[in-house]
Amino acid sequence: MSTKNTKNPGKKRTRNEPILHDELKTSRHLFLTPTAWEKLKAYAKKRETSISELVEAWARNIDAQ
C-alpha cells in the first residue's frame, strides 16, 4: 500500500481535498504502548505508507456486526 495519488496520478495534492478516500480525514487520538507504536512504524515503512493509512485500511475492512 502506498500513499501515492492513485486516483489521479497527474494531480498534485492539495490541502482539504481527499486523495485516497472519498472524504477528508480528521484528527483522532490513540493511546498505544511504545512497543505497538514501534511495530506500526516498522510495518508502515515496510509497506511504504503511513500509520494513518494502516489504521484506515484496517478499519475500512472490518465487517460491521
C-alpha positions, 0 to 999 in steps of 0.5 A, a space after each residue: 500500500 502506498 500513499 501515492 495519488 492513485 486516483 489521479 496520478 497527474 494531480 498534485 495534492 492539495 490541502 482539504 481535498 481527499 486523495 485516497 478516500 472519498 472524504 477528508 480525514 480528521 484528527 483522532 487520538 490513540 493511546 498505544 504502548 511504545 512497543 505497538 507504536 514501534 511495530 506500526 512504524 516498522 510495518 508502515 515503512 515496510 509497506 511504504 505508507 503511513 500509520 494513518 493509512 494502516 489504521 484506515 485500511 484496517 478499519 475500512 475492512 472490518 465487517 460491521 456486526 
